[in-house]
Amino acid sequence: MRLLLHAGGGNMLAVGTTVPHSNWIAIGAKSRGLDNFAGRLNLSGTGNPAEWSATMGTDTSTSADASEASALRCGCTFATDTALVTRVTLDFADATLAKFKDWEGLYQVYLTCQQSASTAGLAKVRLDIEWGGYASAEVKSDLKSLTLVNAGKEYVDLGRFRFPPVGSFAVNGAA
């Protein structure tokens, strides 16, 4: 088991202080498929395994940020649309299904966010998982409001999700 702590620069500060800190650690265990697995997926797409691709959505783009794990961050301007719409999409594509079984499992999903303007609670995030383009297999997290404005990063717990979202099943004997 490896324990990796974020120790980069940036604004991981206790609210009202100037002291960098880590206020929680997430630990998980995995015993198979370790060659094709990454414990963290970057919404920027940088550094993700080959079968995962990222697409920026409405009003969203990437820019350099040395404090992020991938050295890139996704920023949303809300310039043309302030509604709850898709801002970033992560797609899993494994044509041979050789790596599918390595990702099957139950995950606790966290999102690192930073709201830089407006009112606390106005910006909201949610995770939507759609399996194979079928709306009947769609799973959505609760809508979570960001609580900080210009006060550093916050870590939003989006809940526990299964990949694939419809449960465990065998694909060509792969699972």
CORZIWO-V387379 format. One record per run of one state. SS is the DSSP state (H for helix, E for strand, C for the rest). FROM is the first residue (numbers start at 1). TO is the last residue. If there is no record, write none. Layout:
<<SS/FROM/TO> <SS/FROM/TO>>
This chain:
<<C/1/12> <E/13/13> <C/14/19> <E/20/20> <C/21/33> <H/34/36> <C/37/51> <E/52/56> <C/57/59> <E/60/64> <C/65/71> <E/72/76> <C/77/87> <E/88/92> <C/93/99> <H/100/103> <C/104/104> <E/105/113> <C/114/123> <E/124/125> <C/126/127> <E/128/131> <C/132/133> <E/134/140> <C/141/143> <E/144/145> <C/146/153> <E/154/163> <C/164/175>>
